[in-house]
Amino acid sequence: MKGLSGKAAIVTGGSRGIGRAIVERLLEEDVNVLFCGRNPKTGEETLAELKEKFPNKEIIFVPADMEDESTPQTLFAKAREAFGEVDFLVNNAFPFTAKAEDATYDDWKHTFMAGPAAYARMIAEFAKDRKVKKGAVVCISSISGHIAQPHRWTYNAAKGAVKQLIRCAAMDLAPDIRVNCLSPAWVWTDEVAKATVDGKRESVPKAWEDYHILQALQEPWQIAGVAAYLLSDDACVVTGHDMDATSGYLAMGPEGLGKDANFAGSE
């Protein structure tokens, strides 16, 4: 993709899942990457695997909790020391706190401070003291920011806030910095695996795949491709946009794929 090669990026939550796939895709596009994660062991293991796969790229792992006040400054200081400038920011780390009327004050505080507030603070730090004016930000939102789901007041409200955040940031940081988000649907990650019988991909119920027009759970690498596009110069006229990356989930109505529906005009 245009405008990625030779640049530098920060990816939060890059040790596993969608975040790791984004790190790998950016490395494939010749981008140097600093990624962070809360679990030092997982992060170091991922770093070792990536360095073996991409021996000529500069890859840095930093243990970090996005709720900590000092995290944005720490990440950007380390990235600027290593790369000289940060061209791209991918906000991916986000707490999967799914509670409803049982949510405590601390649940709400954690969900928002480690979620959309952390996204906002990272964007603000990205915009500070830039030597190279042009840049791009991608925030990972979710299908959960668009629809109602049972027992998910905290998570869905926080994901819904991401869309408004990127719109406001895009306006304030234009024309030099583009800010977008993307919304996946059901992606095969650790969280989705927890909902299966035995944690295996082949145990995914067919009904979950049928939530999507493309009739398959998404894979992290597919979402990574959308993120790379939004960072690239190929998306140079796209800003303040929530990219529908739901495999058609948002396009469907309650009839779903129509397998069990009788409607006017059908034979």
N, C-alpha and C positions, 0 to 999 in steps of 0.2 A: 504494500500500500504506500502511497505517496506521503513523503514528509515524516516518516518514522525512523528510518535508518540513521544511526549515529546520535540519536537523541537519548535522553535519560528520563526515567520515570520512577515514581513511588507508587507502590501498590499495597494498600492496607489489607490485612487478613490474607496474605499471599501464600501461606503455608500449605493450604489444602483447598479442595473444592473449586468453586468458581475462581477464587482469587489466585490459586496456583495455576489454573489453566490460563488466566490472563497473563501471569508472569511468563509462562512458557511461550505464549503467542508473541508477546513483545520481544522476548529474546530471539525468537525465530525471525522477527522483523528487524533485527540488529539494533535493538534498544537496550541500553544498560539499565539495570533495575535494582532498586532497593525495595525489599518487602519486609513487612513486619507481621508478627503474630504473638498471641499471648503465651503459647506453650514453647519454651526454649528448645525442648527436645525435638518436637515436631519440626520446628523451624530449621534447626541445624541439620536434621535428616533431609529435609527438602532441599536445603542449600547444597549439601553434598551431592545429591542426585542431580541437581541442575548444573552444578559445576562440572560434573562428569559428562553431562550431555552437551553443555555449551562451554567448552574449555577456554574459548577465546573471548568470552564476554565477561564484563564486570558485574558481579552479582553480590549483593550484600543483604544479610539478614540482621534485623534488629528486634530483640524481644520488646514488646510494647503492649500496653493496655490502653485502648483508645479513650477510656474514661478518665485517665490521668491528665491532670491539667498541663503537665510539661511535655506530653507526647508529641504534639505537632512541632514544637520548636526543636525537640530532640531529633526527630526524623529528618526534618529539613536541614538541620545543621550537619548531620552526618552525610546526607545525600549531596549537599553543596560542597562539602569538603572532598568527597570522592569524585563527583562528576563536574563540579564547577557551576553547573546550573541544572535546574530541574525543569524539563519541558512539559511533562505530563504528570497528572495526578489521577489515580484510580482509587476512589473511596469504595471499599468493598466490605471491610470488617463491620459487623452489625450484630447486636445481641438478638438471639432467637428466644426472646421472652414472650411466651404466649399465655397471657392470663386475661381474665375478664373482670367480673365484679369482685373477684378474689384478689385482684392486684393490690399490693401494698404501695405506700408512698415510695419506698425504696425500689420496688419493681418499676414504677413509672420513672423515677429519677435515673435508674440504670439504663432503661430502654432508650430514653431520649438523650441522655448525656453521652452514652457510648454509641448512639445511633446518629440521628440527624444533626444533633449539636456537634458531635465529633466531626461529621462530614463538613459542617459549616466552618469549624475552627481550622480544619485542614485546608479548606479552600482559601480562607483568609491568610493563612501562613504562606500558601503557594503564591498568592498575589503580592506579597511583601518583598521589597528589596530585589526585584528582578533585574538582571542585567540584559537578558533577552526578553523582549516584550511579549512576543507571541507564545501562546501556550494553550493547552486544552485540558479539561477536567471531565471525567466520567464518574458518575455515582451509580452504584448498583441499587436499584429499587426492587420492586417485586409485583407480581400479580396481586399480592395481598394489599398493595396500596391502592388497588382499583375496585376490589370486590369485598363483600362481607363474607366472613368465614366464622364458624362457631368457636367461641372461647378464645378470641384473639384480639381483644381490645388494644392491648399494649403494642403488639407487633404490627398490626395493620395500621393503627394510627401513626406510628413512627414511620412506617414505609410510605404512607400517604403524605407525610410532611416533606419527604424528599423531593417530590415534584415541585412543590411551591418554593423550596429552597433553591433549586437549580434555576428556576425562572428568575427569581430575584437576583441571584448571583450573576446570571448571564447578562442581565440588564446593567448591573453596576460595574461589571468587569469588561464589558464590550468597549471597543472593538478588538482588543488585543487577546483576550482570553475567552475561549468558547467553553460553555458549561452545559453539559447534558446529563441525562440519566437513562438507564435502560431497565426495562421490567421483564424478567424471565417469568416462566410459569413453573411447572414441576420439573426441577432439574435433579438428576441422579447425583446426590451428594450424601454426606454422612447423615444429615438430618432426615432426608427422605428414607434412607436405609433403615433408620430406627423404627419407622412405621411399618416395615415389612415383617413377615413372620420370622425370618432368620437372617435378615440383613443382606441378602443376596439379590443381585440384579434380576435374576430369573424368577424371583418370587414376587416381582411387582404385579399387582392385580391389573388385569386388562382394562378395568374401569378407569384406572388412573391414566392410562395412555389415551383412552377415549375422551378425556377432558380436552384434548388438543385436536384441532382439525388435521394436523399432520400425523395423528394417531400414534405418538411415541413420546415417552419421557425425553426431556432434553438432556444433553450431555454438556458438562462444563466447557469443553472445547468449542462447542457451538456458540455459547454465550461470549466466550473470549473473542471470537471473530467479530462479533457486533461491537464489543468494546474497542477493539483495535481500529475498526472502521471509524468510530466516532472520534477517536484521537487523531486520526490521519487527516492529511490535507484533502483526501477524497470527500470528507464531510465538512469542507471549509465554509459552507453556507448553513450549517446546522448548528443552532445554539438555542438554549432555553427549551429543549425538546425532550420529552419522555418517549424513548424508542420502544415501541411494542415489539418485544422479542418473545412472545408467548406461544409461538407455533399455532396461532389461530384461536387460542383459548378465549381471548377477549371478543372475538368476532362471533362466537356462538351464543345462541339463546338457550332457553330451558329445554328445547327439543334435542339439544346436543347434536350428534351426528345424524339424527333422524332414523336410527335403527329400530326404535320402538314407537315411533310417533306416526299417527294417522292425521293427515291434515288435508284441508280443502285442495282438491285438484290432484291428489295422489291416486294412483291406481292400485 
